[in-house]
Amino acid sequence: MSRPEKPDTAEGWLLLRHTLAEQKWGLIAGVVIGLAWTAGKVAVPQLTKLGIDRGIEGNGSLALWAGLVVAAGVIAGLFTALRRWIAFRESRWSETRLRERIFAHLLTLHAGYHDRTATGQLMSRASSDLQQLQAFIVMLPLTLSNVAMILAVVVLLLTSQPLLAVVALAPLPLVNVLANRFSRRIHPAVLAVQAEQAQLATVVEETVSGIRVIKGFGAEKVQADKLRVEADDIRRVSMKAARIRSNFLPAIDLLPSIGLIAVLGMGGHRVIDGSMTVGDLVKFNAYITMLIWPLRNIGMTVALGQRAAVALMRVNEVLSTPSAIVDPPSPRHLPTGAQVGAVEFDAVRFGYESDHPLLDGFTVSIPAGHAVALVGATGSGKSTVVRLLTRFHDVADGAVRIDGVDVRDLPLQELRSAVGIVFEDTFLFHDTVRANIAFARPDADWATIERAARLAGAHDFVERLPEGYDTILGERGYSLSGGQRQRIAIARAIVSDPRVLVLDDATSAVDPSKEHEIRDAMATVMKGRTTIVIAHRPGTIALADTVVLLDGGRAAAVGTHEQLLATDERYRQVLAAWAVRDDVGDDEVPAGTPSQTHDDATGESARTRATVAADEGVV
Amino acid sequence: MWSQSAVSDEDRLGRGETVGVLRRAYDVARAQRRYIQLALGLVVMSTMITLAGPTLVRFAIDNGIKKGDDGALNGAVVAYVVIVLLGYGVGRLQFIAINRAGEGFLRDLRLLTFHRMQRQSMAFFDREKAGVLVSRMTADIESMAELIQFGLLQFVSAFLLLILASILLIVMSWQLALVAFLVMPFIFAASIRFQRMSNSAYLDVREKVGNNLSTLQEGITGVRVIQAYGQEGEYAKKFHRTNRSLFGSHMRSVRVSTWYFGLVEFAGIAATGLIIGLGGWLVHRGSVTLGTVTAFVLLLANLFDPVQQLSQLYNTMQSSAAALHKLFGIIDAVPDVNEVADPQPLPARGAIEVREVTFAYQGSARPALESVSITVGDGERLALVGPTGAGKSTLAKLMARLYDPTRSPDSGITGVVRFGGVDLRNASLAELRERIVVVPQEGFCFAGSIVENVRIARATATDAEVERALDSIGALERFRAFPEGLLTDVRERGSRLSAGERQLVALARAALVDPAVLVLDEATSNLDPGTEAEVERALERLMRGRSVIVVAHRLSTVRRADRIAVVDDGRLAELGTHDELVALGGRYAALADAWEKSQPTV
């Protein structure tokens, strides 16, 4: 995501502070444990020195000092474990809670936001960005105790042998500097390797998916040449990364050795002089070795912090985006009664880009219990009409009302349970058939679910699925045909028992020969319920009492299918354009069983209804 | 240093298999022999340098400090300086050498795998999932890159260090060495146990991460449905469950490593304590020197690291071996459509003759086609129709030798497909692809310019020839009008082009080859009405003067064919002209009737 303005990291850090503040006690415990670890670790070289000087060289008790070293080992071991555990626990916990926050927030964000934002981007906010953050948070308590250790060691060494300490410790800050610089240099190199790997993956991917073309024309060599270029590129950038490693890593290893040599040279002469003991020598040696990792770690933490800051900023951007569609401050409620479900679009203006209204002066009113077919060319705004009804978007001007109440005055929950949508592209969840049907009412009883499935014409095929109603659906689950998916979606809408039902091109994903099955289900569900059906096939249009032609952002013509066919040139054009697309001789047509009879039956009955009801229809 | 790798039980190879895989890997790496030898030599040097430090300290204490000999001490210091500088140089060279060898190996492995993969027949690509093939070539090879960058070097040096250090310890003092050897098996056992536990913990985490991401993705892509039914709260709860379960897995995996790291830390320090205690006692008895005790204390750290590394690396090795094993699966696959050693030349034109052909996809018991015979005359247009899965596409592919006929289980006959009287199996693949061209259902485009995309049909074609091909199907003007004309990059999968334009590119490729026979698989999905007509016209121009076999989905296409073959259940059910078959009143008649009726009644 490239952003022109300088990102505001301050807000990101604020988010981190709030998140960590909620884990105050865990983090404090982490710090205390870290300090205990520091004490245990720092004690060891000091005790080793005393063991050598008093136990071996002097007349002290050898067993005592050896025992104390082992005891320090117990403390160091115990707190190494605890320190690690609590650091990971706290960091994973932050990550977990933030991910839940992001997810919950995403679910409430308006449809417009989701239209604009790629799924992959949101996914990486909640996964890789949070991982970056976790990698940094885990370092916080660890780094704190590392710093404590460095300070303790420096103080101990300076107080025992000031000059030697200065000489021996002098190269160590460079370890930190180099580690930090290395982190910064290697990061882009690693990214470059990944970028080249991605390019190679692209070649492989297109070769595999385009293998018919390649085989068909014997173009294997062309692709092999492309791959060679990419493979060579990977090798080249990988070697670049290797060279960076070779520039830094041996140097980082070299630096502490300088300190060790200084200890041996300078310290050795002092021992000979008698101003220092052999124990001191070993102690210095051990302390310097002990400081290498903490110093390298601090360098790493700084680099991780920089990456975490960017991740935080991106996460914060999502969390601080307010939803454009929220509950009204003083909500009204839908009237109850026998005849409910009247829908009114009153001079609606709306456009995805504000200066380009897609709907302008769109006025249609649908009496309770009536069915309207919405017909229009591609991009005429049919689906948009539906999206305005459920407040996926808000109108720019005019109003949408259900039973006289502006949808913007209704609590979202009430509005959305009043409107049931069967979407054009059926989305089923990775869950059982039962749970998918009961999606709108997870507490629905078995009878309700089965009734809905029967009404939607889904019961029979569901019974035949391997696990019946317990069959898992969704992307990774059992795959149903387009028509079966639609019927599950219709059953889902039935369970929600909405005042207003919307069927958004519910048959488009279904091949024409199977359309009649869906149409049957639709006709059943529509009975006595206000329905808006977006359609372009005559058979589906015939299900409605009235047809509204949506053209030029308004209701260009209203009437029955036959009326419009007879009188409206534009209506004929729109249907003809769709018909060209539908000229699909279908593979699945079972030879010898013309599927049209069912269609005709449904079409006929619906058409009869349409003629009767046309007079009271749409105004 | 490197990210954790794990191998699931079903992927884990047996010992024999692992050795076999590694031996074959070395064959591939043979080209990098020089660098491998250099790297090995450098590793030996750097290991000895690592051990030299404590040895020098011991010498300095015993011969310099304890005896008050400044000269000996200075000598040790100078030697130390030399050793450290040498170590630095060796370290740098080592990185370069090992990476040269490793990256060279990976490059060769990539090229080899890709080459072998492309050699496979269509049947192979039908069988293997595209995603799996791609991940073999990418993720599997990349996972090995980590091993090569860090692992191999460490593996060898850890191994050497362990052996050399052990020898050194024994030489210095066998009594103190006993302490070290007492602790070492303990760490070794703990490491192995840790690896096993962390392997399964990691696999668990990986699975939970996958689940969690799926729920996340489902929630985001299904957000409209969730909102439409007001189920935000319910769904957030569902996500909580997978998310918390992921947290639980993370914590289990942390617990596994927690006790291990604590234990190793304790063992290292306890060993130091023991060395001081026992060493001091031995010093008092005069059987070891103080320098030796010091050297032991310093060396112990060098001894425990490699034990830990080795057990960790063992795991990495196993997962790499598993990845390599899968790659060799591709490399070793024997292509089932091969060229004969001495191909027969094909005539410029001729009839396609399918004789008694049976074909079964690998792994399927039922043949997709059974003893089908049909002849398509030179210049004839044949439409293949029938239900999905009836075998019409298979028949078309056999006519272009994307597959070879298989033996019929019933009659025992292996059929034959001939062009101009020559068995396709006896022709050279190159010549065959010039005579018979398959235009697939969807126009597939590669990243690159339009010219490059057309030229894929004939790599040697000049720009002028490509333009002529585009012109011959009437598509030249359309592409010339693009901002960068024919050099416009169509991007990955031709995403810059419309479906119709991609189809035009596919037709231009066929035109560039100028074959005698066209095999068309008609698209089932629709194009936008604008380009639809243009593609139709281009197709019509392309078909002119050629034999055409078309897998038809549209009535309009079928009506334009000279003859129609109805394929049903793997057999040729009906064959004749439209009128003949309608008059016959069989399957085609019913199909044509259904087609007519599904035309919208506008």
Interface residues (C-beta under 8 A of the other chain):
Chain A: V44 T48 G51 I52 G55 I56 E57 L62 A63 W65 A66 G67 L68 V69 V70 A72 G73 V74 A76 G77 L78 F79 T80 A81 L82 R84 W85 F88 R89 R92 W93 T96 R99 E100 F103 A104 L106 L107 T108 L109 A111 H114 T119 L122 M123 A126 S127 Q197 L200 A201 T202 V204 E205 E206 T207 V208 S209 G210 I211 R212 V213 I214 K215 G216 F217 G218 A219 E220 K221 V222 Q223 A224 L227 R228 A231 D232 I234 R235 S238 M239 A242 R243 R245 S246 N247 L249 P250 A251 D253 L254 S257 I258 L260 I261 L264 G265 G268 H269 V271 I272 V278 L281 V282 N285 A286 T289 T390 F392 L412 Q413 R416 S417 V419 G420 I421 F423 F427 F429 H430 F439 A440 P442 G474 E475 R476 R492 S496 P512 S513 R537 P538 L565 R572 L575 A576 A577 W578 A579 V580 R581 D582 D583 V584 G585 D586 D587 E588 V589 P590 A591 G592 T593 P594 S595 Q596
Chain B: G53 L56 V57 A60 I61 G64 I65 K66 G68 D70 L73 N74 A76 V77 Y80 V81 V84 L85 G87 Y88 G89 G91 R92 L93 Q94 F95 I96 N99 R100 E103 G104 L106 R107 R110 L111 F114 H115 Q118 R119 S121 M122 F125 A130 L133 V134 M137 T138 E142 A145 Q149 L213 S214 T215 L216 Q217 E218 G219 I220 T221 G222 V223 R224 V225 I226 Q227 A228 Y229 G230 Q231 E232 E234 Y235 A236 F239 H240 N243 R244 L246 F247 H250 M251 V254 R255 S257 T258 W259 F261 G262 L263 E265 F266 A267 G268 I269 A270 T272 G273 L274 I276 G277 L278 G279 G280 W281 V283 H284 L290 V293 T294 V297 L298 A301 V385 G386 P387 T388 A400 L402 L429 A430 R433 V437 V438 V439 P440 F444 C445 F446 A447 I456 A457 R458 A459 E492 R493 A506 R509 V513 T524 N526 P529 E532 A552 H553 R554 L555 S556 V558 V566 D568 R587 Y588 A590 L591 D593 A594 W595 K597 S598 Q599 P600 T601 V602
